[in-house]
Amino acid sequence: MGHNDHQDDFADAYGSIAADNDEHRWAFGSGFDDPLAGVDTSVQSGVDGTDLATYCLMLGDDALVLSHRLQEWVSWAPELEDEVAIANIGLDLLGQARLLLARAAKADGSDRGEDAYAYLRDPSEFRNVTLVELDNGDFAQSLARLLIFSTYRLALLDRLRTSRDPVLAAIAAKGVKEVTYHRDYAARWMLRLGDGTGESHSRADSGLTAVWPYVDELFAPHEVEVRLAAAGIGVDPSSLRAEFDSVVAEVLSAATLTEPARADAPSARGRNGEHIQALTTLLTEMQGLARSLPDATW
Amino acid sequence: MTDEAKSFTAEGGHGAVPTGSDVPTGSGTATPRNSWPLWEVFVRGKRGLNHVHVGSLHAADGEMALGNARDVYTRRNEGVSIWVVPAAAITASSPDEKDSFFAPSGDKVYRHPTFYEIPDNVPHM
């Protein structure tokens, strides 16, 4: 490399930063990873493809539906910076949903595209928990929901990293890093709100009370979860409760909030495809374009 | 905007939250209100490079500023390290001083390291 080349490097700061690879699309960032690089994506023998597909829909739909709820905050969040933060979290979850829905397509043998799952299923075919489909409520309620969901999901993904299914293990390894930040973000906001002013404390308390009845459902195992946990592929959610309780208790205590009383378990069981009206409304908006223009591309 | 609406409190020690009747707390409220202090953000793109000023943001305290900087300025894999500095803590040169500050170095070409070859194996010069 001669002197002139060096001058070019000097003039092209972006190029020198991206020099490690062929990624020149971005002005500054570079070195993007494919989470499934080197992972064997075939479904292993002895694995029940139907169960695996259903399980992927459960975890994928949780992420997809909450991602949509978070996106609803865009243009409404109290601060521009938090709007970007919330959008980032939604995009992280959307990324997890895409990988999981693609895995479902592989596992059930249909090889449908991920869009077919996201846009062309009816509410009764969604397997997400009720918690993620609840309306946003105010900022405090949305953050209380995010704290509960990310605490649950981080505990789940942490264990899923050792799944016998190599794709689930890879998705979990990627997701743990993302959801660790989601939980931290939500916890910091619950501290600020709960231990802030009288108004913010009361909002945080109300928000927590509104979403709390949907906590138990997260830990009630579905038969598919039990079977896959026994096979070393999935996680029995009831095994996550102790970690969840301990993390949430620590946050709430620091935030001067008290854990709401256990409410009656809601009748809907999202893992069975039973949902409240809020999901139908959400899907009507999310699926509207794809269903009215079936061959549209974007 | 009232004085009450402009105030911040941090009673519990976990950072300020804006107070007052005009603080938006949910969808549908879009009233104007006060904002948090300004912070300047410096990101190091890669090990071995300097932190570079990338922009500014609002946050109630340093911890929130760091989180916000991560969310606003490193979304595209730009950073390995972030500094946040209160904008009020920066003392800046004034455009009025441009002549006395900078013009005198304009004709001293001998100060520029242009008279020798930069070795090939010295990166980022």
HADDOCK unambig.tbl for C-alpha pairs under 7 A between the chains (distance, minus, plus):
assign (segid A and resid 1 and name CA) (segid B and resid 120 and name CA) 6.62 0.50 0.50
assign (segid A and resid 10 and name CA) (segid B and resid 125 and name CA) 6.75 0.50 0.50
assign (segid A and resid 28 and name CA) (segid B and resid 78 and name CA) 5.84 0.50 0.50
assign (segid A and resid 29 and name CA) (segid B and resid 76 and name CA) 5.26 0.50 0.50
assign (segid A and resid 29 and name CA) (segid B and resid 77 and name CA) 4.56 0.50 0.50
assign (segid A and resid 29 and name CA) (segid B and resid 78 and name CA) 4.02 0.50 0.50
assign (segid A and resid 30 and name CA) (segid B and resid 77 and name CA) 6.14 0.50 0.50
assign (segid A and resid 30 and name CA) (segid B and resid 78 and name CA) 7.00 0.50 0.50
assign (segid A and resid 76 and name CA) (segid B and resid 27 and name CA) 5.75 0.50 0.50
assign (segid A and resid 78 and name CA) (segid B and resid 24 and name CA) 5.99 0.50 0.50
assign (segid A and resid 78 and name CA) (segid B and resid 25 and name CA) 6.53 0.50 0.50
assign (segid A and resid 81 and name CA) (segid B and resid 68 and name CA) 5.68 0.50 0.50
assign (segid A and resid 81 and name CA) (segid B and resid 72 and name CA) 6.46 0.50 0.50
assign (segid A and resid 84 and name CA) (segid B and resid 71 and name CA) 6.33 0.50 0.50
assign (segid A and resid 84 and name CA) (segid B and resid 72 and name CA) 6.23 0.50 0.50
assign (segid A and resid 85 and name CA) (segid B and resid 71 and name CA) 5.11 0.50 0.50
assign (segid A and resid 138 and name CA) (segid B and resid 25 and name CA) 5.94 0.50 0.50
assign (segid A and resid 138 and name CA) (segid B and resid 26 and name CA) 4.20 0.50 0.50
assign (segid A and resid 138 and name CA) (segid B and resid 27 and name CA) 6.67 0.50 0.50
assign (segid A and resid 139 and name CA) (segid B and resid 25 and name CA) 5.73 0.50 0.50
assign (segid A and resid 139 and name CA) (segid B and resid 26 and name CA) 5.37 0.50 0.50
assign (segid A and resid 191 and name CA) (segid B and resid 14 and name CA) 6.24 0.50 0.50
assign (segid A and resid 192 and name CA) (segid B and resid 14 and name CA) 5.35 0.50 0.50
assign (segid A and resid 192 and name CA) (segid B and resid 15 and name CA) 6.06 0.50 0.50
assign (segid A and resid 192 and name CA) (segid B and resid 17 and name CA) 6.85 0.50 0.50
assign (segid A and resid 195 and name CA) (segid B and resid 12 and name CA) 4.82 0.50 0.50
assign (segid A and resid 195 and name CA) (segid B and resid 14 and name CA) 6.64 0.50 0.50
assign (segid A and resid 196 and name CA) (segid B and resid 10 and name CA) 5.90 0.50 0.50
assign (segid A and resid 196 and name CA) (segid B and resid 11 and name CA) 5.94 0.50 0.50
assign (segid A and resid 196 and name CA) (segid B and resid 12 and name CA) 5.67 0.50 0.50
assign (segid A and resid 196 and name CA) (segid B and resid 16 and name CA) 6.82 0.50 0.50
assign (segid A and resid 196 and name CA) (segid B and resid 17 and name CA) 6.12 0.50 0.50
assign (segid A and resid 197 and name CA) (segid B and resid 9 and name CA) 6.96 0.50 0.50
assign (segid A and resid 197 and name CA) (segid B and resid 11 and name CA) 6.87 0.50 0.50
